[in-house]
Structures are given as C-alpha cells and as structure tokens.
Amino acid sequence: MAKRALSAQDIQAKKFEANQLFTPSAPIAVAELFAGRQQQAQKILEAIGERGRHVIMYGERGVGKSSMAQIIHYFLPRGPQSVRHVRVQAFPGDTFSVIAKRIFSKIHFKADYGEGEKAYNVSDFYPGEVTIDDFLNEMSLFKAAEIPIVIIDEFNEINDPATSRTLANIIKSLSDEGVNVTIIIVGVADNVGELIEQHESIERCAEQVHMPRMPVDERREVLEKRLSQLGMTIAPDGKWKIINLSKGLPAYVHALGKFAVYNALDNGRIAIGEYDVDAAINAVLESSQQTLKDAYENATRSNQARALFRHVLTACALAKVDDAGFFTPAAVRDPLSDILKRPIEIANFQDTLGDFAGKRGKILDRTGEARAYRFRFGNPAMQPYVIMRGIRDGIVNDAARQALSSPEQPDLFPTG
C-alpha cells in the first residue's frame, strides 16, 4: 500500500510539534526530553537526599547547566514528600538582599491573619533589606514533609564579591545546622574557585558538579528521541553531521535538528537526508544571534583581498582541543595547511592568533606564557558557527565535510 502524502495540515502540525521538541533558545523543562547527563543528575540527586548537602554546578556556556537545574526535581523518586522547587536568576549588580527577595517571592503559602485565608509569598513580609539571619530563618521554616530545592542560576553574573562570600557563608551555616533545604549554585566557570568566593569553606558541604560538553552518545540520544516522537527518520550521514557539528553544545543539536525537520517537511517528506541538514546549516547561520555574526565579522574583516583571517579562524574551530576547550598553535597548523592546500608554519599565523585574543574583538581567550600560549573560543557557541560559516563559504574542503558525516572522525573533527 502506498504511503499517504503529507497534507498541508500534516506538515503544519508536525512543524508545530517540532518547535516544542527542539528548543535551541531555551532550557529544556521536560525531564522525558532531557537525554543523557545521568552521572551529573545522580550526583545532584544524592546531594538533595543528604541533609546539609548543597550543590555547585559549573561549566562552559551552553552545555546544559540551566536545563539540568530546571528539571532535576522531576528525577526525584515519588514519595509522600512534596517538592518545593524555587529557581531564580542572578544579574549584574545584584546584592545578597536582592537575590534573597527574589527567592522569597517564589515561596508561596496560604494563611489566615484575621482577614480570612489568603495567598502570600515570603517577600510580602520583607519590605526592607533582607539580612543573613532573615534568610536563614526562612530557610528553616520548610516542613519535614517537603523537599525544598533553591537554585541560583547564572551565579557568575554577580560582580559583588561580598555577595558571593555571603552566600558561601550561608551555605556553610545551613549545612552546619542541618537545615532541610538544598541550595544549588549554577554558573559559568572552569572551576568552583572562579564561581564563588570562599569556596574552600564549603568544600565539605557542597557537591561540586562539573557539566562538560555533551558526549557523542548523548547528542545522538537528544536527536533520535525527538525524531522518534515526530515519527520521522534521518539518514546516518545527516545524523552524524548534526552530532559532529554541534561540538558538544545541545543548542546546536536542537537548532540543526529543527531546521532539518522543517526542510524535509517543506518537501513533503518524513525521512531526513544529508541535504536537509545542509539546508539547516544555512538556516542556522541566518537565525544565529547577531552577537555571533558581529563578533565573526569584527574578527575577520580586512581591506586586503588576500588576508587569511577567515581561514585561520576556521582552522582554530577545527583544531584538536583539551578537556577545557583549549588548543595550541601547533593544533591549528594542520587544519590550516589542509584549508590552504600548502604547508604552513606556526610563525605564519602566530600574530593572527594574538590579534584574535586582542584587537580583533577578543574572539579567542588566551592563557599561558609566550611560546606556550593556549587559546579557546571565548563564547563556545562561536566554534560551531565558524565551522558552518566555513562550510557555507567554501573554506572547509570536501574531505573535511565528508568527515562530518562519519561517526569515526579523523582528528580534524574531534568528537570530545
């Protein structure tokens, strides 16, 4: 029996569903769609289950920290206790009192103070500044039948060291008193010391959870789970191109997956091919944040027709990296030689790397000392963007493009 052709209504319905399943712009809020990260989730769950234990979750931008914070309470075993999940976001300029009030505004309860039962939130009772004692007292008022989880996301945005130290001391005090609440600090950092002041004082009472880039098997699970829910399939070369291009960043799996779905549906198909992924690359580039586009243009702009800034930056995006995302100039040499089809020595592009870390918009971070510098993209999302620009603009050659479509990649495309 021949398959029924997709109607316009079918296509619109599947596009709408795909838009809900693939969410590159927002944290994932449904546990069933949060593939992988079992090791990190288990560490957090164990901390929640242990009275007086708290969590500090850190890692690069875009690796799924906020998504984990959004959905971790869904992983808790069902039982007689009720979960009180409070999540707030920190902003530059926040003080301890501001953050405390933001938390209090999310804690709701009903009470009768002589005017009948009414709904309140805790912040209603703190019109002025919130003190440390106020905060500790409110955290101690959760009931034994409750599992309170208080999450402070984007903690790295706090630029007041006193606020960071205060929150560290609060975590230690809550732990010492065995208060029935779990504080989860979430932020962008390479280590806990970068994220929170006086971290040494809370090492005993805080589980340190590093969120790395998403490994290959988890990226594959993210993609396959969503396509299965849509009733769609994808050819292996297209699937691996999405997985390998994303460079361990879930947002790119979502973005490329969504636009590949769109392209297939626009052509009346539920089977996605590599050509749909190629179309998705162009769509992602068009829809990318203006900040990425501007940073790329600032880094590669030149009045000289023979300037090689785009080629060097593309080679940086293809370079083999360490666990922290850093690459050496030596790691750039081979992909750049491959791009230019001639041998290139480090001395030919060493100054350009320095410019990328300085006057060309600081698109790269640099660490170490002269002759031993290491580099990485300041914004991790820039790496896949640069590779996709290289594909679209013909800088990435055929061999490298074919490597993207293979599960067994050469070093040119390390899978992390």
N, C-alpha and C positions, 0 to 999 in steps of 0.2 A: 504494500500500500504506500503510495507516495505521501511524503510529508506535506502537511498543510502549510502554505506560505504564510509568513508573518503578516498580519494586518497592521495598518497604521496604529490601531488601538493597542495591539500586542506590543508594538515597538515602544510606544509611549509608556505603557505600563512597566515594561522591563527597564526602560531608562529611569523611570521614577524610582524603581526598586534599587537599581544600581547606584543611584545617587544617595540612597540611605545606607547601602552596604559599604561603598567606597567613600571614605571621608578623609581626604588628604588635608583639609583645612582645620579639622577639629579633633580633639582627643576621642578615642573610642569609648563609648559609655555603656556598651552591652557586653557582658562577660563572655557570652557564647561566641562573639566575633573576635575576641582577643586571643589570637593564636600564639602559642609558644610562651616564653618567659616563665616557664614552670619553676626554675631554680630560684629566680628572684621573687616570684609570688610566694613560694614556700617559706623563704626567709622572713618575709613580711608577716605572713600568717602566724609563724611561730612567735614572732615578737608581739603580735597582738594578743596571742593566747597567754603570754607570760606577764603577769602583773609587774609593773615597774619597768617594763622594757619599751623602748621607743625606737624609731627608725629614722635614719638619714639616707635618702636616696639621691644619688648624684650620677652625672654622666653628661655627654655632649647634648647639644640641642637636637631635637628631632628624633631621638631614639626610643621614645615611648614612655618616658617617665610620667607625664601628666595622664596618659591613658591608664597606666597602672594605678595611679592614685585615684582615678575616677571609679575604677571598677573593682578594686581589691576587696571591698566588703561583700561583693557577690560570691566570692570564693569561700567565705566563712561557712562552716558546717551549719546546717539548720538545727536549731535547738530552741529551748524555752526563752533564751535571752534575745532581746531586741537590739539591733544595731543602730547607733546614733552616729551617722556619717556626716561630718562637717568639713567642708573644703573651702578654703579661701585662697586668694592670690595676693602676693606681696607686690608692691610697686615702689619705684624710686621715691625717696623722701618719706617713706613710712617710718613711724616710730613704733615702739612697743605698744603704746596705748592705742594707736590707730589699728594695729593688727588685732589686738585683743578685742576691741569693739567690733571689728569685722567678724571675728569668731563668735562673739556674743550674739550678734544679730542673726546668726544662723541656728541658734539654740532656742527652740520654741517650746512653750509649755502652756497649760491652762491652769487657771487658779481663780479663786473667789476671794477678793479682798473687800467684801462688803457691798459690791455692786453686781452680784451675780457672777457666774463663771465667764471669764473672758480669756482670749488668747493673748499671750505676751511673748516677747523674746527678751533674753537677758540684758541686751543693750538698753532696753527701756529704763533700767534701774541704774544706769551709769551715764548721767548727762555730762559729767566732768571727765577728768583724766582717770584712766584705769591704772591702779597700782599693781605691783607684783603680788601683794597679799590678796587683792581683789581677784586676780586671775587664779591663783592657787586655790582660793576658797571656792570659786565657781566650778573649777575642775573636780573638786572633791564632792560635789553635790550630785553627781550622776548616781543612779540607783544600781544596786548589786545585780539587778536583772537586766542591766543594759551593757552593751559593748560599745563604749564611746571611742571614736576614731577622729582625731582632729588633724587635718592636713593643711600645711602652709606651703603652697606651691610657688614656683618662681622665687625661691628664697634668695637667689643670687642678686635679685633686683634691689635688695636692701643695701643702701650705701651708708648706713649709720652703724659704725662698729659697736656702739653702746647697745643698740637694739639686738644685734646678733649675740653679744655677750649675755644680755638679759635673758634671751630665750634659751641659751645654753644652760644658764643657771636654773631656769625654771624646769627644764627637762631633768636636770640632776635632782632638784628638790622633789619633783613629782615621783621620781624613782625612789629616792630615799624614804619617802613617806608611803610608798606602795599604793599610790592613788590609782584608782581604776579608770585610767584613760591612757590611750596611746597617742603620742604626738608623732606625726610623720612630717619631716622636713624634706622638701623636694627642690632641687636646683641644679643649675648648670655649673659643673666644676670637674676638674680632673681628679680631685681628691677631697676628702672631708675638710682638711685644713683650709682649702680655698673657699669653702662654702660657709663655715660657721666659726665664729670666734670662740676661743677657749674649748676647742673640740677635745683636747686631751682630758678635760674634766668630765666628759660624758662618755668616754670610750667604753666604760664598764656597763653603762645602762642603755646604750644605743646600738642597734644593729646597723652596720654600715653596708648598704646595698648599692653596689655599682651596677648601673644599667648600661651594658655595652651596646654596640650596634647589633642589629638583629642578624643572627646567623642565617645561612642559606636555607636550612630546612624549615625555619620559622617563616621566612619570607615566602617560601613555596606554600606553606600552610595557609598563610594570610590570603594569598591569591586563589588557591584552589578551593578553599572553603567558601569564598564569596561567589565564585563562578558556579560552584555546585548549587548554591542556593538560588542562583538565577536560572539554573537549568541550561547553562552554556558550557562549552568546552574550549580548550585552547591548544593549538599545536605546540609540540615540545620546543621548537626553535623560538616561537613567540614567547612562551612561558619563561624560558631561560633568559631571553633578552630583558624582560621586565625584572626578573630576580637579580641579574648581574648589574644592570644599570642603576638599580636603586642604592647600591653601595651600603646596604645595611640600614637604610633610613626608611621606616614604614611609610612615611608620607608619599614617597615616590612609587612604592608598590601600589598604593591606593590610586594615585593620580594616573599612572600609566595604565593600570588595570581598568579604571573607569573609562578613560578615553578610547582604549582598545575595544571595550564593550560597545561604546557609542558608535564607533566606526563600523563594527560588524553589523550592529542592528540597523544602521542607516543604509546598509547594503542588503538588508533582508536576511541576515544570517545569524545563527546562534553558535556557529563554530568560528572561533577567532584564529586568524592566521598571523604570521610574522608581519605581513603587510599592514595589518590593523595596528600592530604595535608601532611600526614605523610612522603611521599616521598619528598615533598617540604621542610620539616624541615631539612632533611639530605642535600638537595641541598643548602639550605641557609647557613647551617653550613660550607659546603665545600667552598662556594663562599664568606664567610664573610671576612671582612678586616683582614689582617694579624695582625694589631694592636690589634684587639679584641682577636684573638687567643693567641697572645703573652701575653697580659695582663691576660687572664684567666689562662694560664699555669704558669705564674710567681706567681700568687696569690695562686694557689692550689698545686704547686709542693712540694713533700715531699719524703724523703727516707724511711719514716716509712709506712709500709703497712696498718697500722690501722689508719693513720691520716684521719681526717674528714674535711679537708679544703673544698673539693668539696661539701660536704653535707651542711656545714654551709653556704657557698656562695649561694648554690641553695635555701636554706631556706630564705636567705636575699632577693633573687629575688622574692620569693613568699610572702614575708611579706606585711602586710597592710601598706599603706603609707598615709601621709597627702597631702595637696594640693600642696606642694612644692617638693613632692617626697621623703621626709624623713621618716624613720621608726625607731622605738625604739628597744632596745634589747628584750623587752617583746614581740614585734610583731614577732620576729624571733623564739621564743621558741616553739610555737605551730606547725608551719610547720616543724621545725627541729625534734620535737618529733614524728611527723607523718612520716617523712622520715626514722628515725632510729627505729621506732616502739617501743619506750620506753620513759618514761618521762625524760625530760631534763630540768635542771635548768639554769638560766642565767649565773651563776658563771662558768658553764662548757664551755661556749663559749665566754665569755666576752673578754678575752685576744685575741682570734682569730679575733674578730671584730676590736680591736685596731690594730692588725697586718695588717688587710686588709686596714686600713686607714694610715698605715705607711710602715713598712719594706717589706710588700708583694705587693709592686708596687703601693700603694695608689689607689687601685681599688675602694675604698669607700671614700667619703668625710665625715668628722666628724665635728659636730658643738655642741655647748653647753659646759657644765662643767661636771667634773667627777660625776658619779651617775645620770647624766641627759643628757648623750650624745644622739644625734640623728645621723643617718647615711643615706646616699643615694649613689647610684652609680655615680661616677664622670662623666662617659660617659653614658647617658641614654640608648644608644643602647646596652650596656652590659647586661641590665636586661633581655630582651627577649632572648638574646644569651645564657645566663646562664640557663634559663628555658629550652631552646631547647637542650642544652648540657645535662641537667638533664634527659630529656625525652629519648634522644638517648642512654645515658649511664646507664639507668635503675635506676637512683636516684629518679626521680619523680614516685610515685606509681600509681597504676591503678585508685584509687579514684580521685586523682588529675588530671590525664589525662582525665578521664571522665568529670570532672568539666569544662575542657577547651572546651568541645563540647556542653556545655549548655548555653543558654542565661541567665539563672538565676543561677549565680555562688555563691558558698559559699564565705566567707571572704578570704579563701585561695587564691582565684584569684580575687582580687578586680578589678572592671572594670573602676574605676576612674571617 
